Amino acid sequence: MLQINYIRENKEQVLARLAIKNFKNFNLVDEIIHLDENRRQTQSKLDAISAEANLAAKQVGDLMRQGKKEAVEVIKINTSALKEQIKTLGDELTKLEEQLQQQLVLLPNLPHISVPKGVGADDNEIIFEHGVKPTLATNALPHWELAVKYDIIDFELGNKITGAGFPVYKGKGAKLQRALINFFLDRAEAAGYSEVQPPILVNEASGFGTAQLPDKEGQMYHVGLDNLYLIPTAEVPITNLYRDVIVKEEDLPIKNCGYTPCFRREAGSYGAHVRGLNRLHQFDKVEIVQVAHPDQSYQVHDEMSKYIQNLLQALELPYRVLRLCGGDMSSHAALTFDMEVWCAAQARWLEVSSVSNFETFQSNRLKLRFKGKEGKAQLAHTLNGSALALPRIVASLLENNQTEKGIRIPKVLVPYTKFEWID
């Protein structure tokens, strides 16, 4: 959520940056500024009348000690009127604050100055590419056929048990999943991330804190009886560890990682681009999250990007890094880099990670602050990245490494899988 002071003092800059995200409801900014002006005027009136009432109360005490009862009665009559005004202004202030909050949450985050203007994925900038795309035999299979051939993932069985988008991993397929999770967690620990195992159900306050609510209800599974949400990513519970917390400046950056299953209702379309593991309702992911000093957050963002790229290099996967344009970014990100791997049998790039800097957008909702040497609390910056999401990593590993002998396991994973081939 944007800070009202910044909006009020930098209106033209706010409008220009919102335009990069193709935001068109510019009247909303005027409405917010108008509501804030009314709120501040009401607060000023309330403060003045409250001060008058406090002074009157002090005068009553002084006059009572002097025995001036008639004067006391006059002041009490005036005080009663002041109390009515205080109640009326207090109710009005509460209403204005609620209206202001409801309008503020409709504004997306402001994009970083480096974010290109664009309307969709075709306008994203390729800023780096690494690795050589493998050349496969003419009879190479996509991963959903390899899964059947080697009996490692059963999509039909998952559909029977739950529905489409919930595969069953079997045998070496299940072991490969577990190997990847442990590999990612070990690498994160070596990079200084502290592991947590958070809940996979969160309340509304947590969803609001990281800006999933009230924006992405349709993409989240909701447990109506308990009013809880299945997490779309570990970013939500991990970042909410610091909701309503003031951290020490010397503790920044704070680095956490965590493995969780993730749940998204958005997978519902049909076609080859969503077949197999390309898009699921439930999938496994290791997430990295940082709470950073505002002066250091973009350096942290670059470090997180390089860390994720190192994972892809270790897995011997060709990949590229994209800077997302304004129209393809999430509403709450200020800057996002996507990592895409080359999936050889499908001959297409698949997104496997996004690393984003949210600046103060989440921390303003979370009331996540840090206190510096001067003792003044200010909002921290929050960042997160997938490191990594498993389904498309598995899809790429299966397709890129298929041979006549079987599917070769990257050397870095063999100590975890305890096998070199799926055959």
N, C-alpha and C positions, 0 to 999 in steps of 0.2 A: 504494500500500500504506500502510495506517495505521501510525502509529508506536506501538510497544508501550508506551512510557512514557505516552503520552497515554491509551491504552486503560486501562491499569492505574490511572491517577490520576483518570480521569473516566468510570468505568464507566456510571453512570446516565445521564449526558449522551450517551454513545455509543449506548446502547440506545434512548434517546428519538429521536435523530436517525436511527438506522438504521430505525426504525419508519416514518419519513416516506417511505423508499424501499421500504416494504412488505417489508423483510427480516424473516424470521420465525425464523430459526435462532439464537435468543438464547443457547442453550446453547453455541454456538461461542465466544462472547465469554468465558464462564466457562472453557471448555477452554483458550483462549489464555492467560488470566490464570494458570491453574493450571500450564500448561507453562512460562510465563515465571518463575513462582515456583520451580519445580524447576530451571530453567536457572540462575537467579541463585544458588540454594543450592549447586548443583553447582560453579558458577564460584567461589563463595566458598571451598568446601572445596579445590578445585584450587589456588587462589591460596595458601591457608594451607599446604598440604602442599608446594607448590613452594618457598615461602619457607623452610620447614623443611629441605628438601633442599639449597637453596642455602647455608643456614647450616652444614649438616653438611659440605658440600664445603669451605667456608672453614675449618672446624675441622680437617678432615683435613690441609690444608696447614700449618696452625699446628702440629699435633701431629707431623707428619713432620719439620718443622724442629727440633722439640724431641727427636726420637728416640723418641717414645712409640709404638712400633709396635703393641703390644697394644691400646692405646686406639683406634688407627687401624682395626684390624680389626673392633672392635666397631661403630664408626661406619659402616664399609663395609657390614656386615650390615644395619644399620638403614636405610642409604641405599638398598640394593637393594630393601628392602620398600617404601620411599617411592616409588621409581621405578615399581614395579608399581601402586601406588595412583594415581600420576600418569597412567599409561597407561590404567588402567581409567576414571578420572574424565574423562580427555580424550576417550575413545571415547564415554562416556555424554553428555558435553557436546555433542559433534558431533551425536549422534543427536537430542538434545533441540532443538538449534538447527535441524536439518533439519525436525523435526516442527512446530516453532513457525512456521517459514517457510511450510510447506505449509498450515497453518491460517490464517495471516495473509492469504495471497493469496485466500482464499475470502471475505473481508469486502469489501463495496463501500466506496466513499468516503462520507464523511459529507456530507449535503447542507447547503448554506448555509441560514442561518436564514430567508431569504426564500423558499425553495422550498416551494410549496404541497403538501399531501398529496393524493394521487390515485392512481388505478390505471392510467390510460392517457391517450391523446391528448385525450379529451373533457374531461379535468380540467385541461388546460393553461390558463394565464391569458393572454388577449390584452391586452397592455400598450400597444400602439401600432398605429395603422393609418394608411397614407398613400396618397394618390392616388385617382383616380376609375376605377372599373371601366368599361372600354370597352363600348359597345353595338354589337354586330355585326349584320350582315344575317341574315335568317332562314336563308339558305343557307350560312352560315359553316361552315368545315370544321375538324375537329381536326387537329393538326399532322401526324399520321401520314398523313392524306390529302393535306394540303398538300405533304408531302415527295414524294409520288408525282406530284402534279399538276405541280410545278416541277422534278422530277427532281434533288433536292438531297440526299436521304438514301434509301438502299436497304436496307431491313430484310431483305428476302428474300435479297439477295446476301450480306449478313453472315451470315445463317443458313446459307447454302450453304457459305461459307468456314469458319465456325467453329461457329456455333450461335445460338440465340436469345439476345438481349441483347448482340450485338456488331454494331452497324450500320456500314454503309459510308457515309461522307459524300462527296458528289460536287460538283464545280463550285462554285457559290456557297454550297452548304452547307458544304463544306470550308473555303472562304475565310472564312465567318462564324465557324466554329470558331477558326481561326487569329487572326481579328480580335479575338475576345473574349479569347483568351489573352493577346495582346499588350496589349490595353487594360487588363486586370486587372493585369498585371505592371508596366506603366508607372505606373498609379495607386498601386500598392504602393510602388514606388521613390520616388515623389513624397511618400509618407507616411512615409518613413524606414525602410522595410523593405529589408534587404540580400538580394538574390536569390541562391539556391543552386540547383544542379541535382543533386539527390541520386539515388542508386541506386533502382531500383524493385523490387529484391529485397532482403530483409533476413533476418538470421539470428534464431535463437530469442532471443538476448539482447536484440536490439532490440525484438522483439515483446513480450517480458516488460517491458522498460523503460517502454513507453507503455501497458501493461495490455491489449494485444490478446491476449496469451497469459498464463496458460492459461485463456482465457475465450471467445475467438471463433474457435477453430480451424476450426469448421464454416463460417464465413463467409469464410475466406481460402483462396486457391489455394496449394497446397503442392507444391513441387518436391522429391519424395521422395528422389531420388538424391543431391541436394546438401543436403537439409534446409534449404531456404530458402523464404521466403514472398513471394508477390507482394503489394505494399503495397495496403491498402484505402484509404489516404490518405497524402499527403505528410507529414502530422503525424508519422508513425512515423520515417522516416529523418531528418527535420529536427530533431525533438526529440532524437533519439539522437546528434546531433552533439555534445551536451553531456553524454553519459553518462560518469561517472567524472571529471568536470571540476569544478574549483573556480574560479569566475569572480570578478572583482573587483566589489565593491559599486557602485563608481562607474560601472561599465559597464552597470548595469541601468537600464531594461529593454533586453534584447537582442531585436532584431526581425529575423526572417527571413521570406522568402516563397519559394515555389517552385512551378513548374508540373510536374505529372506526370500520366501516365495512372493511373487507379485501378482496382482489380480487386476485385469482391465476388461471392461465390457465392450470396449470400442471395436474389438475384432468381430466383424460381422459380414464383411463383404466376401465376394467370391472371385475365383480366378487364380491363375498360376502364381500371381504375386503374393497371395496369402496362403498358398498351399503348404502343407507340412508344418515346419517350424517357423515359417516366415512371419506369421502373426498368430499369437496365442492369447487365450483368456487368462491362463495361469502359466507363469514361467519363473525360473530362478535367476537371481541377480545378486552380485556383490556390489554394494554402493559405497562410495567414498564421499564424505561430507567435511567441509571445513568452515570454521568461524574465524574470520580474518579481520585485521585492522583495515579501515578504509584506505589508508595510504599504501597498503601492500596487496590488496585483493586481486589486482590484475596480474601482478607477478605470480601470486598463488594460482590464478587461473591458468597461466601458461605452464606452470610446474605440473599441475594436475593433468593438463593435456599431454605433456611429454611423458608423464608416468603411464597414462593409458596407452600411448603409442608404444612404449617399451613392452607392455604386455602383449600387444599384437605382434611386435617383432619377435618376441620370445616364442610365440605360437606359430611363427613362420607364415603369417597371413599377409598377403598384399592388402594395403589399405590406403585410404586417402582421408584428408582432414578438410572439412568444409566450414566456412564461416557463414552462419545462417543469415539470410536477409530478414528485414523487418517483418515481412508477411509470413515467414515460415517459422518464426520464433514463438515460444510460449508467451502468454500474456505477462508472466511475472519475471521473465529473464531480461537482463540488460545486455548480455552477450553470450552466445552459445556457439561452441564448436561441436560439430558432429563427426564421429569417426565411422567410416563405412569400409567394410571388407569386401573383397572380390569373391563372389561365389561362382566357381568356374563352370559347373554344369548348367547352371541357370544363365550364365553369362550376364550377371548384373551385380550392381553394388547393393549391399545390405547394411543399413545402419545398425551398429552394435553398441554405440555409446554416444551420449551427449554430456558435455561438461559445460556448466553454466555458472555465471556470476549473477547473483540477484541484487547485488549492492545492498541497500537498506530496505528493499521492498518487503522481504519476509520478516526481517528483524523489527520493522516498525509494527507489523501485526503481532509478532511474538513478544514485543517489548524486551528484546534481547539487546543488552547494552554492555559496554565495558567502561571501567573507570580508570582514567589516566592518573598521572602523577599530581595533576592539579585538583583531583578529586571530583571533576565534573563527569557525569555519565553521558555517553553518546552512543548512538546506534552502531552496532558492528555490521560487517558484511557477511553474507552467507553464500556458500558455493557448494555444488554437488556434481558428481559424475558417476556414470555407470562404469564399473571396473571389474567385471564386465557383465552384460546381460548374456545369458547362456544360449538361448535357442538359435540365434543366427550364427553365433560362434560355432556351435555344434554343426549346423548346416554347412558352413564353409569348410570346416575341418573334414567332414565326411566327403564332400564333393571334390575339394581340391586335392585330397590325399588318396583318392581311389586309384588302385592299380589292379593288374590281373591277379596279383597275389592276395589282395585284400585292401583294407584301408590302413594306411600307415599313421601311427600316433606320433606327434611331434616329440622330439627327444626330451624336451623340458617337462612333458607330462608323464613320461614312462615311470619315474619314481612314484608317481601318484596312482596311475592306473595299474601298475605291476604287469602290464603287457605292452608289446610293441605293435601288435597288429589286431585289427578286427577282421576275422576271417571265418 
